Amino acid sequence: MWNNNQNNNNRGGWGNQFTNQRQIGYGGNPQGLGYVETSIAERSSLSTKVMTFTFFSILAAMAGTFVGAQMGLTFGGGTWLLFLIAEIALIFAANAFKDRMPLNFILLYSFAAVTGLSISPLINILFQAGFSGIVYQALGITAGMTIALSAYAWTTKRDFSGIAPFLFAGVIGLVLVGLLNALLFHSPILHMVYLYAGVIIFSFYMIFDVQQIKKYPDTVGNAVMLALGLYLNIFNLFLFILQILMSFQDRD
């Protein structure tokens, strides 16, 4: 989960579980209906559900980060591995029980809370070091990009559904580059390429996922999994942007 790059003070990215989510998540054919352009009323209803569930997922993540900071969680003792296992398990469970209420909501928000816990050591370190401004800047940039990308995806006539295989390959490549650089190369330049590539990949994933709202039946289960996908994109964008801002701070 964390890219322990020695040139970045063991502050890393979050990515392995995303490959699993893309394989088992909502991208499968829900209810066997395939991709179809739904009615305006149906897509409007589904988009409202998705955005609401995504918003509460972000709140759950923020609560998890706060609790983790209060608990004084650290990266030591294999904590990151436990979080990674829990996150992957919750993604599988959320997909398996996406149509069973209220379990689907419990799993979705539990996943978001666990991701918040997983980054709480990093956030706590930054706040204690007097770099809270970097966190707020990353939040602001992420929010701005999320709004802009979502608006573009919703209004453009260009269909981005064909880029899914390339995005999946990009995530795999991103994970491999992060691991190789952490274990073998320890290159600051390669690390920066990794960070900017992460922002680009998950920006396109944001566009792709928002457009999927137009193509799925209006069910709570679909809304839960679409919200999980959007949350993952936002979470990743935040982490990659945060690390880029941290790298600028390291140069000062």
Secondary structure as UniProt FT lines:
FT   HELIX           6..8
FT   TURN            9..10
FT   HELIX           16..24
FT   TURN            26..27
FT   HELIX           30..32
FT   HELIX           40..71
FT   TURN            76..78
FT   HELIX           79..96
FT   TURN            97..99
FT   TURN            101..102
FT   HELIX           103..128
FT   TURN            129..130
FT   HELIX           132..155
FT   HELIX           161..163
FT   HELIX           164..180
FT   HELIX           181..185
FT   HELIX           188..212
FT   HELIX           213..215
FT   HELIX           220..251
//
